């Protein structure tokens, strides 16, 4: 082989590979906040793409509808929609459910789910179920007032208000699982690439 051709291949192939790979890496600008009361960065379409990557058999129209509710309801109350959405994913097993809460309850975060005699709160619609979830997160992450009428009947039980500034503060408070915050953080890390 020609010596110049070998030199060219030695320098060009790694350069082309680096440039092409650099285009698929998540940008530092795409970092998702772990704070509960913050602004979400992902659009409903990005949230849906993430969800469908994790559960490709889900009803994409329903997932997009829920993602839109999460973004709009969270923005209304100053709650991080990215955090709320991944919490819904964790709590429902990406809408596979399987525990005390069933899909017809529109309870996307296990509100009030204790045992078979107390399977959890029921809400009349998907949107009200999302709103209740957002309001409950608001109680954990803020001492401020709600903007919309209260639909979360368990809001009053969060004491003290604002006791969980970020996802890590939900371990041992929202959920007994000591790794709960790390599980949410792991999902947020994955969501950052969408």
C-alpha positions as a Python dict, from the first residue, in 0.01 Angstrom:
ca = {
    (1, 'X'): (0, 0, 0),
    (2, 'X'): (102, 355, -63),
    (3, 'X'): (260, 517, 246),
    (4, 'X'): (59, 840, 195),
    (5, 'X'): (-264, 642, 171),
    (6, 'X'): (-189, 466, 502),
    (7, 'X'): (-113, 799, 670),
    (8, 'X'): (-436, 941, 530),
    (9, 'X'): (-638, 647, 665),
    (10, 'X'): (-464, 670, 1002),
    (11, 'X'): (-576, 1030, 1052),
    (12, 'X'): (-902, 1056, 856),
    (13, 'X'): (-1092, 752, 980),
    (14, 'X'): (-1055, 839, 1352),
    (15, 'X'): (-1146, 1202, 1275),
    (16, 'X'): (-1460, 1104, 1082),
    (17, 'X'): (-1555, 856, 1356),
    (18, 'X'): (-1508, 1120, 1627),
    (19, 'X'): (-1717, 1378, 1442),
    (20, 'X'): (-1998, 1131, 1372),
    (21, 'X'): (-2003, 1002, 1731),
    (22, 'X'): (-1989, 1352, 1877),
    (23, 'X'): (-2322, 1421, 1706),
    (24, 'X'): (-2503, 1151, 1906),
    (25, 'X'): (-2372, 1241, 2249),
    (26, 'X'): (-2610, 1431, 2475),
    (27, 'X'): (-2525, 1797, 2506),
    (28, 'X'): (-2430, 1943, 2842),
    (29, 'X'): (-2723, 2178, 2785),
    (30, 'X'): (-2958, 1881, 2810),
    (31, 'X'): (-2891, 1818, 3179),
    (32, 'X'): (-3218, 1757, 3360),
    (33, 'X'): (-3261, 1912, 3702),
    (34, 'X'): (-3319, 1674, 3990),
    (35, 'X'): (-3507, 1944, 4183),
    (36, 'X'): (-3879, 1886, 4227),
    (37, 'X'): (-3977, 2251, 4192),
    (38, 'X'): (-3795, 2348, 3876),
    (39, 'X'): (-3865, 2376, 3505),
    (40, 'X'): (-3874, 2059, 3298),
    (41, 'X'): (-3668, 2058, 2979),
    (42, 'X'): (-3824, 1779, 2774),
    (43, 'X'): (-4115, 1822, 2534),
    (44, 'X'): (-4413, 1586, 2529),
    (45, 'X'): (-4269, 1422, 2217),
    (46, 'X'): (-3933, 1361, 2386),
    (47, 'X'): (-4103, 1218, 2696),
    (48, 'X'): (-4309, 992, 2471),
    (49, 'X'): (-4002, 874, 2277),
    (50, 'X'): (-3829, 788, 2607),
    (51, 'X'): (-4136, 601, 2732),
    (52, 'X'): (-4181, 405, 2408),
    (53, 'X'): (-3811, 308, 2417),
    (54, 'X'): (-3875, 152, 2759),
    (55, 'X'): (-4219, 3, 2677),
    (56, 'X'): (-4260, -28, 2298),
    (57, 'X'): (-4590, -214, 2338),
    (58, 'X'): (-4766, 81, 2506),
    (59, 'X'): (-5041, 285, 2343),
    (60, 'X'): (-4838, 573, 2197),
    (61, 'X'): (-5141, 804, 2172),
    (62, 'X'): (-5214, 758, 2542),
    (63, 'X'): (-4851, 812, 2636),
    (64, 'X'): (-4832, 1135, 2433),
    (65, 'X'): (-5157, 1255, 2591),
    (66, 'X'): (-5019, 1186, 2939),
    (67, 'X'): (-4689, 1354, 2850),
    (68, 'X'): (-4879, 1666, 2744),
    (69, 'X'): (-5073, 1664, 3070),
    (70, 'X'): (-4750, 1629, 3268),
    (71, 'X'): (-4585, 1921, 3089),
    (72, 'X'): (-4884, 2158, 3118),
    (73, 'X'): (-4995, 2062, 3470),
    (74, 'X'): (-4638, 2077, 3604),
    (75, 'X'): (-4576, 2417, 3445),
    (76, 'X'): (-4891, 2550, 3611),
    (77, 'X'): (-4766, 2451, 3959),
    (78, 'X'): (-4393, 2511, 3914),
    (79, 'X'): (-4307, 2141, 3932),
    (80, 'X'): (-4039, 1975, 3721),
    (81, 'X'): (-4231, 1782, 3453),
    (82, 'X'): (-3929, 1562, 3376),
    (83, 'X'): (-3914, 1444, 3737),
    (84, 'X'): (-4291, 1392, 3756),
    (85, 'X'): (-4300, 1196, 3430),
    (86, 'X'): (-4018, 957, 3524),
    (87, 'X'): (-4178, 909, 3864),
    (88, 'X'): (-4499, 805, 3686),
    (89, 'X'): (-4291, 562, 3479),
    (90, 'X'): (-4133, 412, 3790),
    (91, 'X'): (-4454, 395, 3993),
    (92, 'X'): (-4663, 234, 3718),
    (93, 'X'): (-4392, 17, 3565),
    (94, 'X'): (-4425, 220, 3245),
    (95, 'X'): (-4805, 185, 3258),
    (96, 'X'): (-4789, -191, 3305),
    (97, 'X'): (-4914, -145, 3664),
    (98, 'X'): (-4933, -487, 3832),
    (99, 'X'): (-4962, -378, 4196),
    (100, 'X'): (-5248, -241, 4400),
    (101, 'X'): (-5321, 43, 4157),
    (102, 'X'): (-5500, -42, 3832),
    (103, 'X'): (-5515, 164, 3509),
    (104, 'X'): (-5881, 264, 3560),
    (105, 'X'): (-5787, 447, 3883),
    (106, 'X'): (-5587, 714, 3690),
    (107, 'X'): (-5350, 713, 3987),
    (108, 'X'): (-5007, 752, 3832),
    (109, 'X'): (-4799, 776, 4147),
    (110, 'X'): (-4950, 529, 4393),
    (111, 'X'): (-5130, 791, 4602),
    (112, 'X'): (-5280, 620, 4906),
    (113, 'X'): (-5184, 270, 4793),
    (114, 'X'): (-5112, 83, 5117),
    (115, 'X'): (-5261, -267, 5104),
    (116, 'X'): (-5554, -463, 4959),
    (117, 'X'): (-5800, -283, 5187),
    (118, 'X'): (-5653, 55, 5080),
    (119, 'X'): (-5546, 11, 4716),
    (120, 'X'): (-5512, 385, 4651),
    (121, 'X'): (-5691, 697, 4537),
    (122, 'X'): (-5917, 704, 4232),
    (123, 'X'): (-5950, 999, 3996),
    (124, 'X'): (-6219, 1064, 3733),
    (125, 'X'): (-5988, 1129, 3435),
    (126, 'X'): (-5628, 1096, 3323),
    (127, 'X'): (-5577, 1471, 3351),
    (128, 'X'): (-5709, 1491, 3707),
    (129, 'X'): (-5491, 1194, 3801),
    (130, 'X'): (-5186, 1373, 3660),
    (131, 'X'): (-5290, 1694, 3839),
    (132, 'X'): (-5314, 1508, 4172),
    (133, 'X'): (-4966, 1365, 4116),
    (134, 'X'): (-4824, 1710, 4036),
    (135, 'X'): (-4994, 1859, 4342),
    (136, 'X'): (-4853, 1588, 4567),
    (137, 'X'): (-4503, 1651, 4432),
    (138, 'X'): (-4562, 2022, 4491),
    (139, 'X'): (-4634, 1950, 4857),
    (140, 'X'): (-4303, 1763, 4886),
    (141, 'X'): (-4096, 2020, 4700),
    (142, 'X'): (-4250, 2353, 4800),
    (143, 'X'): (-4402, 2550, 5085),
    (144, 'X'): (-4584, 2776, 4836),
    (145, 'X'): (-4951, 2775, 4741),
    (146, 'X'): (-5114, 2581, 4461),
    (147, 'X'): (-5238, 2769, 4153),
    (148, 'X'): (-5524, 2530, 4073),
    (149, 'X'): (-5802, 2389, 4288),
    (150, 'X'): (-5685, 2106, 4509),
    (151, 'X'): (-5765, 1757, 4376),
    (152, 'X'): (-5504, 1564, 4577),
    (153, 'X'): (-5688, 1448, 4890),
    (154, 'X'): (-5356, 1343, 5045),
    (155, 'X'): (-5189, 1683, 5001),
    (156, 'X'): (-5265, 1775, 5363),
    (157, 'X'): (-5073, 1474, 5493),
    (158, 'X'): (-4737, 1597, 5363),
    (159, 'X'): (-4582, 1737, 5677),
    (160, 'X'): (-4366, 1932, 5681),
    (161, 'X'): (-4431, 2081, 5341),
    (162, 'X'): (-4123, 2118, 5123),
    (163, 'X'): (-3939, 1832, 5292),
    (164, 'X'): (-3792, 1691, 4969),
    (165, 'X'): (-3604, 1946, 4764),
    (166, 'X'): (-3496, 1694, 4500),
    (167, 'X'): (-3556, 1334, 4388),
    (168, 'X'): (-3315, 1200, 4649),
    (169, 'X'): (-3530, 1350, 4926),
    (170, 'X'): (-3820, 1128, 4816),
    (171, 'X'): (-3640, 816, 4948),
    (172, 'X'): (-3780, 733, 5289),
    (173, 'X'): (-4048, 1001, 5257),
    (174, 'X'): (-4254, 939, 4942),
    (175, 'X'): (-4141, 578, 4931),
    (176, 'X'): (-3991, 353, 5196),
    (177, 'X'): (-3732, 228, 4946),
    (178, 'X'): (-3393, 381, 5043),
    (179, 'X'): (-3284, 359, 4676),
    (180, 'X'): (-3595, 539, 4545),
    (181, 'X'): (-3405, 861, 4465),
    (182, 'X'): (-3132, 672, 4283),
    (183, 'X'): (-3393, 488, 4077),
    (184, 'X'): (-3550, 818, 3971),
    (185, 'X'): (-3206, 963, 3901),
    (186, 'X'): (-3122, 663, 3682),
    (187, 'X'): (-3435, 720, 3474),
    (188, 'X'): (-3352, 1090, 3442),
    (189, 'X'): (-3003, 1000, 3319),
    (190, 'X'): (-3164, 787, 3047),
    (191, 'X'): (-3418, 1059, 2964),
    (192, 'X'): (-3134, 1308, 2911),
    (193, 'X'): (-3037, 1129, 2588),
    (194, 'X'): (-3377, 1193, 2428),
}
